[in-house]
Amino acid sequence: MFMLTERQELILKTIIQDFTRTNEPVGSKTVMTQLPIKVSSATIRNEMAVLEAQGLIEKTHSSSGRIPSSDGYRYYLDNLVEPLQLSESVYNQIVDQLDRPFHQVNEIMQEAAKILSDLTNYTAFAEGPESHDVTITGFRIVPLSNRQIMAILVTSDGNVQNQIYALPHNVHGDEIEKAVRMINDQLVGKRLKEVTPSLLKALSSKSVGGEHAGELSSLVEDVIKDAASEQMYVDGRINLLSNASENDVKDLRSLYELVDHNDLISELLNCSPEKDSKYPVQVRLGSELPNELIKNYSLLTAEYSVGDHGKGTIALLGPTNMPYSQMIGLLEYFRNELAKKLLDYYVKFQ
């Protein structure tokens, strides 16, 4: 645990803010001109030496200036950062982009990721609320060409889940019709969470019968599993480029794959956040995350709640020297606006 004086905290905060703005090492003269208190250059140099000895700032080879270390950022985030209020233009952009008709929760989440990415130029994630009370309201199968079908599942929150499947050659139309009838007779009104693989197998063998009951049961299981899973939306993948060097092409490719892997991202977003944080926005530095690929990034996450409809998460992945005050302020505000928008949407289906 670091014990800093008020002056040392001011100097650390000034170094971090200047490094965020310029991405250049910060010298004592720069600190002197920006400190809100009058201190000599020699005193600042002494205090910077103390901060360096404690591992909160570090020297680079190319300059006599200092840059914040991971520990320095952690101290700043735990003790010194203050969320900034949104500017009017940012506020208006959020209101304008969210204030339009959406037909599905998924559309709202996709737009949420886009808004956050547009506003920050970082990679943004939006994970829909996981609701335990969503029920099945309808199921259809539409024949396509080449023995392909589209299975369409509609749920009580207005979402429409569809998947395209290739059918085995020996599956007949009447078997498909029986499967559709079974779902509409037996499963409509049931909560998605109640529809287990064992329930589907039992219903299929009883209502569909025949040698293909298992295959049709698996098909239905896939559609329901997709409808029940939390949907993750990502926007601004290209922004990862601005924080990677040209030598890291291989790492960048792996990073792209990581960002597109919903399960891995979901795991990262839900890594036990600290419950006693002063703010509803959690900030984890790359060095604190369980993946070497994002060691030069920071991950900001914020949970939002939509009452009985469940909780979801929004997140930003950006460079370690991002302007944390602005980003924390943005996520704090945005999580509340997103929750409001989703509540308005769900009212339609009650």
BAVEXVO-43646 format. One record per residue: y, z, x of N, C-alpha, C in turn. Coordinates in steps of 0.2 Angstrom, whole numbers, plus 5000, padded with zeros to 4 digits. Each point is the difference from the previous one (the first is absolute). Layout:
N
YZXYZXYZX
...
! end
This chain:
350
499450005004500650004996500650005004
500549954999500650005004500550044997
500450045004500650034998500649975003
500449974996500649975003500650034997
500550005004500750024998500349954996
500550024996500349964996500349945003
500350015006500349945005499449965002
499450025002499549965002499749964994
500050034994499849964994500549944999
500750025000500549944999499949955005
499850015007499949955005499449964998
499550044999499449964998500149954994
500350034995500249964994500449945002
500550015004500449945002499649955004
499650025004499649955004499649964996
499650034995499649974995500449954996
500650024998500449964995500249945004
500250015007500349945004499449955002
499550035001499449965002499749964994
500150034994499849964994500549944999
500650015002500549954999500049945005
499850025006500149955006499349985003
499550054999499449995003500050005008
500650035002500150015008500050075002
499850015006500050075002500750035000
500150074998500650034999500250045006
500649995003500350045005500450064998
500250045004500450064999500749994997
500349945003500749984998500049984993
499449964998500049984993499950064995
499650055002499950064996500750035000
500450015005500650035000500549974995
500049945000500549964995499850014993
499450014999499750004993499950074997
500050055004499850074998500650034995
499950034995500550034996500450065003
499750025006500450065003500249985007
500550035003500249985006499650045006
499749965004499550025005500149965006
500050035006500149965006499449965002
500149945004499449965001499550045004
500250045005499650045004499550054996
500350034995499750044995499449964996
500249944998499649964996499449985005
500149995006499549985005499550065001
500350065000499650065001499550014994
500349994994499650014994499549944999
500249945002499549955000499450015005
500250035005499450025005499550054997
500350054996499650054996499649964995
500349964996499649964995499449965003
500249975006499549965004499450045002
500250065003499550055002499550024994
500350014994499650024995499649944997
500149945002499649944998500349974994
500650014998500349984994500449935001
500249995006500349935002499749985007
500049945001499749985006500449945004
499950005006500449955004499649935000
500449955000499649935001500149985007
499649955002500149985007500649955001
500249974995500549955001500850034999
500050064999500750034999500050075001
500650035001500150075001500150044993
500049964995500050034993499350034998
500050034994499450034997499949974993
499350004999499849984993499650064997
500050004993499650064997499249995001
499750055001499250005001499850014993
499350004999499750014994500150074997
500050055005500250074998500750014998
500449965004500750004998500149984992
499749944999500149984993499750054995
499450035002499750054995500450054999
500450035005500550055000500549984995
500349945001500549984996499849994993
499449974998499849994994499850074996
499850055004499850064997500750054999
500549995004500550055000500749974999
500149945001500749975001500249954995
499549964998500249944996500250024993
500549964998500350014993500049934996
499650004994500049934997500749984998
500249945000500649974998500049974993
500550014997500149974993500049935001
499749964995500049935000500749974999
500249945003500649974999499949974993
500649984997500049974993499749945000
500049965005499749935000499250015000
499850055004499350015000499750024993
500450054997499950034994499949944995
500549965000500149944995499449955001
499849995006499449965001499450024997
499950075001499450034997500050004993
500550014997500150004993499949934997
500349955003499949934998499349985000
499750015006499349985001499550034995
500150074999499550034996500249994992
500649984999500250004993499849934997
499449985000499849944996499450014997
499849964995499350014997499449995004
499650055000499349995004499550004995
499549965001499450004995499450045002
500050025007499450045002500350055005
499650055001500250055005500049975007
499549955001499949975006500649965002
500449974995500649975002500550045002
500150064997500550055002499850025007
499450025002499850025007500249955005
499849934998500249955005500749995001
500450014995500850005000500250065004
499750055000500250065003499949995008
499549975002499949995007500549955002
500149954996500549955002500750035001
500250044995500750035001500150045006
499550045002500050045006500049965006
499649955000500049965006500749965001
500249974994500749975001500550045002
500050064998500650055001499950035008
499550005003499950035006499849955006
499749944998499749965005499450035004
499750044996499450035003499449984995
499450025002499449994996500050054995
499949984994500050054994499450004996
499850064998499350014996500250034993
499749984995500050044994499350004997
499850064998499450014998500050034993
499749974995500150014993499750074998
500250034995499850074998499349994998
499650055002499350014998499950044994
499949964994500050044994499250014998
499950064998499350014998499949984992
500549994997500049994992500049934998
500049955005500049934997499449984997
500049974995499449984996499949925000
499449984998499949935000500249984993
500449954999500249974993499749934998
499849975005499749934999499649975006
499649964998499649965006499949934997
500149955005499849934998499749975006
499649954999499849955006500149934998
500449975004500249934999499649965005
499749954997499649955005500549955003
499849995007500449965004499549945002
500349965004499549945003499550035005
499549965001499550015006499750074999
499850024994499750064999500350065002
500749994999500450065002500350034993
500150065000500350044995500650045002
500450014995500550055002499950064995
499950065003499950064996500750044999
500250014994500750034999499950074996
500350055004500050074997500750024998
500150024994500750034998499950074999
500550045003500050074999500650034997
500050064998500550034995500750015003
500049995007500750005003500349935000
499749954997500349935000499749965006
499650035004499849965006499549954998
500049945003499449954999499749995007
499450025000499649995006499649945000
500049955004499649944999499749985007
499449985000499649985006499649944998
499949965005499649934999499350015004
499549994996499350015003499649935000
499649995004499549945000499450034997
499749974995499450024996499449975004
499450045000499449975002499849944995
499749955002499849944996499650024994
499650055000499650014994500350054995
500650025001500350054995500349954994
499850024994500149964994500750034997
500349964996500650014996499950064995
499450004997499850064995500050065003
499850015007499950065003500850025002
500449965002500750015001500350034994
499949974994500350024994499750074998
499450025001499750064999500450055004
500149995007500450045004500750024998
500349944997500750014998500050054993
499549984996499950044994499950085002
499650015004499850065002500650045003
500449975004500650045002500550014994
500149954996500550014995499750054994
499450015000499750044995499950075003
499850015006499850065003500550035004
500449965004500550035005500750004998
500249964995500750004998500250074997
500550035003500250074998499850055005
499549985004499850055006500550005005
500150055004500450015006499649965005
500449975004499849965006499550055004
500250065001499750055005499350024997
499949994993499450024997499549945001
500249945001499549945001499750005007
499450045000499750005007499549945000
499849995006499449955001499450014996
499850075000499450014997500149994992
500650024997500149984993499949934999
500449965004499949925000499349985000
499650025005499349985000499650014994
500150064997499750024994500249964994
500649995000500349964994499749935001
500049975006499949935001499249994998
499650045003499349994998499850014993
500450044996499950014993500349944996
500749995002500349954995500049935003
499949985006500049945003499349985001
499650045003499349995001499849945005
499449985000499949945004500050015008
499849965004500050005007500650015003
500649974997500650005003500550064998
499750054997500450064997500350035006
499750015006500250035006500649965003
500049935000500549965003500650014996
499950004993500650004996500350075000
499650055001500350075000500450015006
499849975006500350005006500749975000
500049944996500649964999500550044997
499850044994500550044996500250065004
499550025004500250065004500649995005
499949945003500549975005500750004997
500049974994500750004996500350064999
499550054997500350074998500250045007
499649995005500250035006500749985003
500149934999500749985002500550034996
499950004993500550024996500150085001
499550045002500150075001500350025006
500049955005500250025007500850005000
500350045004500750005001500249935004
500549974997500249935002500550025006
499949975006500550005005500449945001
500650005000500449945001500450015007
500049955004500450005006500549945000
500650015003500549955001500350015007
500249945003500450015006499550005006
499449975000499650005006500349975006
500449954998500349965006500550055004
500250054997500550055003499650045006
499450005000499650035006500149965006
500249945000500249965006500650035004
500450024996500750035003499950065004
499450035000499950065004499449995004
499849945002499449995004500349955006
499750025006500249955006499649945000
500249955003499649945000499350015004
499950055004499450015003499550034995
500250024994499550044996499849954994
499849945002499849954995499450034997
499550025004499450024997500050074996
500550045002500150064996500349994994
500549955000500349984994499549974995
499649965002499549974996499650064996
499850055004499650054998500450044995
500750015001500450034996500149974993
500049935000500049974994499450014996
499450005003499450014997500050074997
500350055004500050074997500450004994
500649975000500550004995499749974993
499549955001499749974995499450034997
499850065004499450034998500250064996
499949994993500350054995499750075001
499350015002499750065001500350045006
500149965005500350045006500750024999
500449964997500750014999500050064995
499650004995500050064995499850065003
499550005005499850065004500650025004
500449965003500650025004500550034996
500149974994500650034995499850074998
499350014999499850064997499850055005
500149995007499950055005500350064998
499750064999500350064998500750015003
500549994995500750015002500150085000
500550025004500250075000500350024994
499750054997500350024993500650045001
500250035006500650045000500649965002
500049935000500549965003500650024995
500649995003500650024997500249944995
499749945001500149944996499449974997
500149974994499449974997499849945004
500349985005499849945004499750025007
499449985001499650025006500149955005
500250025006500149955006499550025005
499549955002499650015005500149955006
500050025006500249965005499349975003
500049945003499449965002499550055004
500350045004499650055004499650054996
500250014994499750044995499549974995
500049935001499549974995499449985003
499450004996499449995003499849925002
500549965002499949935002500449985005
499749985006500449995006500549944999
499849954995500449944999500750024997
500150064997500750014998500350065004
499850005006500350055005500849995000
500249945000500849995001500350004993
499750024995500350004993500150074997
500350004995500050064996499949984993
499650054996499849994993500350054996
500449984995500450044995499649994994
499850064997499750004993500350044995
500049984994500350044995499550004994
499850054997499650004994500550004994
499849974995500350004993499550024995
500350034994499650024995500249974993
499549974997500149984993499750044995
500150065000499750054996499249994999
499850004993499349994999499749945002
500449955002499849935002499850005008
500150065003499850005007500550005005
499850005007500550005005499849945005
500649985003499949945005500450015006
500049965004500350005007500449945002
500650015002500449955003500150015008
500049955004500150015007500349955004
500350025006500349955004499750015007
499849945004499850005006500549965005
500350045004500649975004500050035007
500549985004500050025007500150075001
499850035005500250085001500750015000
500449965002500750015000500449984994
499750004994500349984994500550054998
500549994996500550044998499750054994
499750065003499650044995500450024994
500750025001500450034995500049954994
500249945002500049954994499349984997
499550005004499449984997499750064996
500150065002499850064996500450004993
500649995001500450004994499849944995
499949955003499849944996499350014996
499550035004499450014997500050064995
500450055001500150064995500349974994
500549965000500349974994499549954996
499749965004499649944998499350034996
499750055003499450034996500250024993
500650034999500250034994500149944995
500449945003500149954995499349964999
499650005004499349964999499750044994
500050075001499650044995500349994993
500750005000500349984993499849944997
500049955005499849934997499350004998
499650035003499350004998499950044993
500450065000499950044994500349954994
500549975001500349954994499549954999
499649985005499549944998499450034996
499850065002499450034997500250024993
500650024998500250014993499849954995
500049945003499849944995499350004998
499650045004499250004998499850064997
500550044998499850074997500049994992
! end
